[in-house]
Amino acid sequence: MLEVLVNVQSNFNLTIMYSFMGEINRTIKITNYQWLMFYPCLFMFGIWDAYRDAEGDTPSFAYLPFVFGAFFITIGLIYSTKLTLFGTLWGPVFLPMAFLIPGILTGYIIKVIVRLLIKEKKTTLSLTISLS
């Protein structure tokens, strides 16, 4: 229900339609950004929830790529009215989609680093205990 509410209030279907038609300035005018800002978190939570349920045992910190994906999509949405890439204004649909890729990569890298740090700490702790 929340997804439908945000979709309708933000004019997201029209936003998508005009974006694919290449009418980015029209897209920017009709989009309700106050409502659309909720969408990245709902979207990524839905993906995370499906991943968590389908995967069986979920590894520790597996949520980090999804969290950073939502964060980067939101940043892309914030800057979608002004930021141009390769001389083109991408708008509130395509720019956030482009920001998803570095967001997921950032989250994945942080997940790997945190796991390595925890593994190293456990190794150091077990070594300390065995030396005692």
Disulfide bonds with the S-S distance in Angstrom:
none
